[in-house]
């Protein structure tokens, strides 16, 4: 029996659980500064499988892929632009293996690092890069594309359209917001949560939301704004384990699994339908949030 679409599963009213951080895992496993994380899908697939499986074992309903920097633009930094399709397909296949037949694979698409506003890239070039990733994800067995950590509406919309127009994958699109001194939330490009949400819904996104940049407490405020403006669109949140602190020269995320679990029900009450983690979160965080939400 085929898996339900994520959006169909959400109609039951249940809050679904996503995965947590990937980068920290890879560094623990030996990823060196300047090394391409996505190439591990080819060179060290068992390590990538171990990361994905750890989240599935912790109770996640869906798992991402090691493809955040898998666009041809990002891979060009390592001389790997011409291997984008190969690497992204491999990333999807590994997470599919971890997820099995019953869990979803939401393949990660991150920003390209190129700016439309400075004319260093065109919309067409962005579209083609995202299309390459999306087609490879579908070939590798993904269920959805998770376009994440976006700040520019136009780049996000090109990614959404590339996935929608070239695959049957569901489309998740999340932005990263920072709190201004005026107490408002804006992306690096000055976009507020409601404007970001409305733009990508118009482009075809099935699920919207926020990731990175904030712990759950601030994510509750962001989700509340989105939910007030749209009562029906599914919302996904991948929150950090609190706001990062510099402790003896190292970046530390202060919130424990229990801290995040205590706030997860409030995030769901604010309107989040899918809850997972970003920087600083571990399988223990995911397990604790799942237990708290199941109650």
C-alpha positions as CSV (number, residue, x, y, z in Angstrom):
1,X,0.0,0.0,0.0
2,X,1.4,3.4,-1.0
3,X,2.1,5.9,1.7
4,X,-0.4,8.7,2.3
5,X,0.6,12.1,1.3
6,X,1.9,14.1,4.3
7,X,-0.9,16.7,3.8
8,X,-3.5,13.9,3.8
9,X,-2.1,12.4,7.0
10,X,-2.3,15.8,8.7
11,X,-6.1,15.9,8.1
12,X,-6.5,13.6,11.1
13,X,-5.4,16.4,13.3
14,X,-2.3,14.6,14.6
15,X,0.9,16.5,15.0
16,X,3.7,14.8,13.0
17,X,7.3,14.7,14.2
18,X,10.2,15.5,11.9
19,X,13.9,15.0,12.5
20,X,16.7,17.1,14.0
21,X,20.1,18.5,13.2
22,X,22.4,16.8,10.8
23,X,25.6,18.9,10.7
24,X,26.6,18.2,14.3
25,X,26.4,14.4,13.6
26,X,28.6,14.7,10.6
27,X,31.3,16.6,12.4
28,X,31.3,14.0,15.2
29,X,31.7,11.4,12.5
30,X,34.8,13.2,11.2
31,X,33.6,15.8,8.7
32,X,36.5,18.2,8.3
33,X,36.3,22.0,7.7
34,X,36.2,22.6,4.0
35,X,34.9,19.1,3.2
36,X,31.7,18.7,1.2
37,X,29.0,17.1,3.5
38,X,26.9,16.0,0.5
39,X,29.7,14.0,-1.1
40,X,29.4,11.7,1.9
41,X,26.3,10.3,0.3
42,X,28.6,8.8,-2.3
43,X,31.8,8.2,-0.3
44,X,30.5,7.4,3.1
45,X,26.8,6.3,2.7
46,X,26.8,4.1,5.9
47,X,27.5,7.2,8.0
48,X,24.7,9.2,6.4
49,X,22.4,6.2,6.8
50,X,23.3,6.1,10.5
51,X,22.2,9.7,11.0
52,X,18.9,9.2,9.2
53,X,18.2,6.0,11.0
54,X,18.9,7.5,14.4
55,X,16.0,9.9,13.9
56,X,13.7,7.3,12.6
57,X,14.6,5.1,15.6
58,X,13.9,8.1,17.9
59,X,10.3,8.2,16.6
60,X,10.4,10.7,13.8
61,X,7.6,10.4,11.2
62,X,9.8,11.8,8.5
63,X,13.5,12.4,7.8
64,X,15.4,14.8,5.7
65,X,18.4,14.1,3.5
66,X,22.1,15.1,3.4
67,X,21.4,17.5,0.5
68,X,21.1,21.0,2.1
69,X,24.0,22.2,0.0
70,X,23.3,20.0,-2.9
71,X,22.5,22.6,-5.5
72,X,25.0,22.9,-8.4
73,X,25.9,26.4,-7.2
74,X,26.9,25.1,-3.7
75,X,28.6,22.0,-5.1
76,X,30.6,24.2,-7.5
77,X,32.7,25.3,-4.5
78,X,34.1,21.7,-4.4
79,X,34.3,21.2,-8.1
80,X,31.2,18.9,-8.0
81,X,28.6,21.0,-9.9
82,X,28.3,18.4,-12.6
83,X,27.5,15.7,-10.1
84,X,24.5,17.4,-8.6
85,X,22.0,14.9,-9.9
86,X,24.0,11.9,-8.8
87,X,24.6,13.3,-5.3
88,X,21.0,14.3,-4.6
89,X,19.6,11.0,-5.9
90,X,22.0,9.2,-3.6
91,X,20.9,11.4,-0.6
92,X,17.3,10.5,-1.2
93,X,18.0,6.8,-1.6
94,X,19.9,6.7,1.8
95,X,17.1,8.4,3.7
96,X,14.5,6.2,1.9
97,X,16.4,3.2,3.2
98,X,16.3,4.6,6.7
99,X,12.6,5.5,6.5
100,X,11.4,2.2,5.1
101,X,8.0,1.9,3.7
102,X,6.0,3.7,6.4
103,X,7.9,6.9,7.1
104,X,8.3,9.9,4.8
105,X,11.5,11.3,3.2
106,X,11.5,15.1,3.0
107,X,14.5,16.0,0.9
108,X,16.4,19.1,1.9
109,X,17.0,22.0,-0.5
110,X,18.9,25.0,1.0
111,X,19.7,28.4,-0.4
112,X,22.1,28.6,-3.3
113,X,24.1,31.5,-1.8
114,X,23.5,33.5,-5.0
115,X,21.7,36.9,-4.9
116,X,19.1,37.9,-7.4
117,X,19.1,41.4,-6.2
118,X,22.8,41.9,-7.2
119,X,22.2,40.1,-10.6
120,X,24.8,37.5,-9.9
121,X,22.2,34.9,-10.9
122,X,19.0,34.8,-12.9
123,X,15.6,33.3,-11.9
124,X,16.1,30.8,-14.8
125,X,19.4,29.6,-13.4
126,X,18.0,29.2,-10.0
127,X,15.0,27.3,-11.4
128,X,17.3,24.9,-13.3
129,X,19.5,24.2,-10.3
130,X,16.5,23.4,-8.1
131,X,14.9,21.3,-10.9
132,X,18.0,19.1,-11.0
133,X,17.7,18.5,-7.3
134,X,14.0,17.9,-7.3
135,X,14.1,15.4,-10.2
136,X,16.9,13.5,-8.5
137,X,15.0,13.4,-5.2
138,X,12.0,11.9,-6.9
139,X,14.2,9.3,-8.6
140,X,15.8,8.4,-5.3
141,X,12.4,7.8,-3.6
142,X,11.7,11.0,-1.7
143,X,8.1,11.9,-0.8
144,X,8.6,15.7,-0.5
145,X,11.1,18.5,-1.0
146,X,11.8,20.5,2.1
147,X,13.0,23.9,0.8
148,X,14.5,25.5,3.9
149,X,16.4,28.3,5.6
150,X,15.2,30.7,2.9
151,X,15.4,34.5,3.2
152,X,14.6,35.7,-0.3
153,X,11.0,35.3,-1.5
154,X,12.0,35.1,-5.2
155,X,14.5,32.4,-4.7
156,X,12.1,30.4,-2.5
157,X,9.4,30.7,-5.2
158,X,11.7,29.5,-7.9
159,X,12.5,26.4,-5.8
160,X,8.8,25.8,-5.1
161,X,7.9,26.1,-8.8
162,X,10.8,23.9,-9.9
163,X,9.6,21.1,-7.7
164,X,5.9,21.5,-8.5
165,X,6.4,21.7,-12.2
166,X,8.8,18.8,-12.7
167,X,7.9,16.2,-10.0
168,X,5.0,14.8,-8.0
169,X,6.7,15.6,-4.7
170,X,4.9,17.5,-2.1
171,X,6.5,20.9,-1.4
172,X,7.5,22.2,2.1
173,X,9.0,25.7,2.2
174,X,10.4,27.3,5.4
175,X,12.1,30.6,6.0
176,X,14.5,31.7,8.7
177,X,13.5,34.8,10.7
178,X,15.3,37.0,13.2
179,X,13.7,39.2,15.8
180,X,14.4,42.9,15.2
181,X,15.0,45.5,17.9
182,X,11.4,46.6,17.3
183,X,10.3,43.1,18.2
184,X,9.2,42.1,14.7
185,X,10.3,39.0,12.8
186,X,12.1,39.4,9.5
187,X,14.3,37.3,7.2
188,X,17.7,38.6,6.2
189,X,16.1,40.2,3.2
190,X,13.5,41.9,5.3
191,X,10.5,39.6,4.7
192,X,8.0,39.1,7.4
193,X,6.4,35.7,8.2
194,X,3.0,36.4,6.6
195,X,4.4,37.8,3.4
196,X,6.8,34.9,3.1
197,X,4.0,32.4,3.7
198,X,1.6,34.0,1.2
199,X,4.2,34.2,-1.6
200,X,5.2,30.5,-1.5
201,X,1.6,29.4,-1.1
202,X,0.8,31.3,-4.3
203,X,3.8,29.5,-6.0
204,X,2.4,26.1,-5.0
205,X,3.8,25.2,-1.6
206,X,1.8,22.5,0.3
207,X,3.3,23.2,3.7
208,X,5.0,26.4,5.0
209,X,6.8,27.3,8.1
210,X,10.1,28.3,9.8
211,X,13.4,26.7,10.6
212,X,16.6,27.6,12.3
213,X,17.4,31.0,13.9
214,X,15.1,30.6,16.8
215,X,14.2,28.2,19.7
216,X,10.7,27.0,20.2
217,X,9.7,30.0,22.4
218,X,10.2,32.4,19.5
219,X,8.8,30.0,16.9
220,X,5.5,30.0,18.8
221,X,5.3,33.8,18.1
222,X,6.1,33.2,14.4
223,X,3.6,30.4,14.0
224,X,0.9,32.4,15.7
225,X,1.4,35.1,13.1
226,X,1.2,32.7,10.2
227,X,-1.8,30.8,11.7
228,X,-3.7,34.1,12.3
229,X,-3.3,34.9,8.6
230,X,-4.1,31.4,7.2
231,X,-6.3,29.0,9.2
232,X,-5.7,25.9,7.0
233,X,-2.2,25.7,5.5
234,X,-0.1,23.1,7.2
235,X,2.8,24.6,9.1
236,X,6.2,22.9,9.8
237,X,8.7,24.1,12.4
238,X,12.3,23.0,12.8
239,X,13.4,24.9,15.9
240,X,17.0,25.2,17.3
241,X,17.7,23.9,20.7
242,X,17.4,27.5,22.0
243,X,19.5,30.5,21.0
244,X,23.2,29.7,20.6
245,X,25.7,30.9,23.3
246,X,29.5,31.1,23.1
247,X,31.0,29.1,25.9
248,X,34.8,29.0,26.0
249,X,35.0,29.6,22.3
250,X,32.5,27.0,21.4
251,X,28.9,27.5,20.1
252,X,26.5,25.8,22.5
253,X,22.7,25.4,22.2
254,X,21.4,25.5,25.7
255,X,18.0,23.8,25.6
256,X,17.8,20.2,26.7
257,X,15.5,17.6,25.3
258,X,13.2,18.2,28.3
259,X,13.3,21.9,27.7
260,X,12.1,21.5,24.2
261,X,9.6,18.9,25.1
262,X,8.0,21.3,27.6
263,X,7.4,23.8,24.9
264,X,6.4,21.5,22.0
265,X,2.7,21.3,23.0
266,X,2.5,25.1,23.1
267,X,4.0,25.2,19.6
268,X,1.4,22.7,18.4
269,X,-1.4,24.7,20.1
270,X,-0.1,27.9,18.3
271,X,-0.8,26.1,15.0
272,X,2.3,24.0,14.1
273,X,1.3,20.7,12.4
274,X,4.8,19.2,12.0
275,X,7.5,19.7,14.6
276,X,11.2,18.8,14.5
277,X,14.5,20.3,15.2
278,X,17.3,22.3,13.6
279,X,20.7,23.3,15.1
280,X,21.7,21.7,18.4
281,X,18.9,19.1,18.4
282,X,19.5,15.4,18.6
283,X,17.5,12.2,18.5
284,X,17.0,12.6,22.3
285,X,15.3,16.0,21.6
286,X,13.1,14.4,18.9
287,X,12.1,11.5,21.2
288,X,11.3,13.8,24.1
289,X,9.1,16.1,21.9
290,X,7.3,13.1,20.5
291,X,6.5,11.8,23.9
292,X,5.3,15.2,25.1
293,X,3.0,15.6,22.0
294,X,1.7,12.1,22.2
295,X,0.2,12.9,25.7
